[in-house]
Amino acid sequence: MASCPSKGSLSPARRRLLETCQQVNFGRVESLVVDGGEPALDPPPRIVREIKFGGENGPRKEIDVDDFLLKSQVVELFAFFDELKDGTIDVLEIKHGLPFRVIVTERAA
């Protein structure tokens, strides 16, 4: 991936996950399969949306923008996918349309 990655440089699967995060805005993606470093969105993972009364509940305005530089959280998430290669993300938390943290179950060595 380039030193300043953009949405336009992402694979279709990564772009789709980024747009899912932007659509959810606040919430989480559960049981997200990563296959060869790519998010597997077919079948779709479970989406849990957080609704805040009086808050920002709609999709992010960036969802309709074709290309922009990726925030560091997105770059870190995809670097984690590259390192993981194959596995399942139990929970991907999303805040302000950005990945906030992942929870992964690992087996003891």
C-alpha positions in Angstrom: 0.0 0.0 0.0 1.3 3.5 -0.8 2.7 5.8 1.9 -0.4 8.0 1.7 -3.2 5.6 0.9 -6.5 6.8 -0.4 -10.0 5.3 -0.7 -9.4 5.0 -4.4 -6.4 2.8 -3.8 -8.3 0.2 -1.8 -9.4 -3.2 -3.0 -13.2 -3.4 -3.6 -13.6 -5.5 -0.4 -11.7 -2.9 1.7 -13.6 -0.1 0.1 -16.9 -1.8 0.9 -15.8 -2.3 4.5 -14.8 1.4 4.8 -18.2 2.4 3.4 -19.9 0.1 5.9 -18.1 1.8 8.7 -19.1 5.2 7.3 -22.7 4.0 7.0 -22.8 2.6 10.6 -21.1 5.7 12.0 -21.4 4.4 15.6 -21.7 0.7 16.4 -19.8 -2.5 15.6 -19.3 -5.2 13.0 -19.4 -8.7 14.5 -17.9 -12.0 13.2 -16.0 -10.4 10.3 -14.0 -13.0 8.4 -10.6 -12.0 7.0 -9.4 -14.1 4.1 -5.9 -13.5 2.7 -5.9 -10.1 4.4 -9.2 -9.1 2.8 -12.5 -8.6 4.6 -14.9 -11.2 3.5 -18.3 -9.5 3.3 -20.3 -12.3 1.6 -22.2 -13.5 3.6 -22.4 -10.1 5.4 -21.2 -9.9 9.0 -23.6 -8.9 11.7 -23.9 -5.1 12.1 -24.9 -3.6 15.4 -25.8 0.1 15.2 -25.5 2.5 18.2 -28.3 5.1 18.2 -27.6 8.2 20.3 -30.6 10.4 21.1 -29.8 14.0 20.1 -26.6 12.7 18.4 -25.1 12.0 15.0 -26.9 8.9 13.8 -26.9 9.1 10.0 -24.1 8.0 7.7 -20.9 10.0 7.4 -20.9 12.6 4.6 -17.7 11.1 3.3 -19.6 8.0 2.2 -20.4 9.7 -1.1 -16.9 10.9 -1.8 -15.1 8.7 -4.3 -11.5 9.4 -3.1 -9.8 10.9 -0.1 -6.7 10.2 2.0 -7.4 7.5 4.6 -7.3 8.4 8.3 -4.6 6.6 10.4 -7.2 4.3 12.0 -8.2 2.9 8.7 -4.6 2.4 7.6 -3.9 0.6 10.9 -7.0 -1.6 10.5 -5.9 -2.8 7.1 -2.3 -3.2 8.2 -3.7 -5.5 11.0 -5.6 -7.4 8.3 -2.4 -7.8 6.3 -0.7 -9.2 9.4 -3.6 -11.5 10.4 -4.0 -12.9 6.9 -6.8 -15.3 7.8 -9.0 -15.3 10.8 -12.2 -13.8 12.3 -12.6 -10.4 14.0 -15.0 -11.0 16.8 -15.8 -7.3 17.1 -14.8 -4.2 15.1 -15.9 -1.2 17.0 -16.8 1.9 15.0 -16.8 5.5 16.2 -17.5 8.5 14.0 -17.4 6.2 11.0 -13.9 5.0 11.8 -12.5 1.8 13.1 -11.9 2.3 16.8 -10.7 -1.1 18.0 -10.9 -4.8 17.2 -11.5 -7.7 19.5 -10.0 -11.0 18.4 -10.1 -14.4 20.1 -6.8 -16.2 20.0 -5.8 -19.7 21.0 -3.2 -20.1 23.7 0.2 -21.2 22.4 
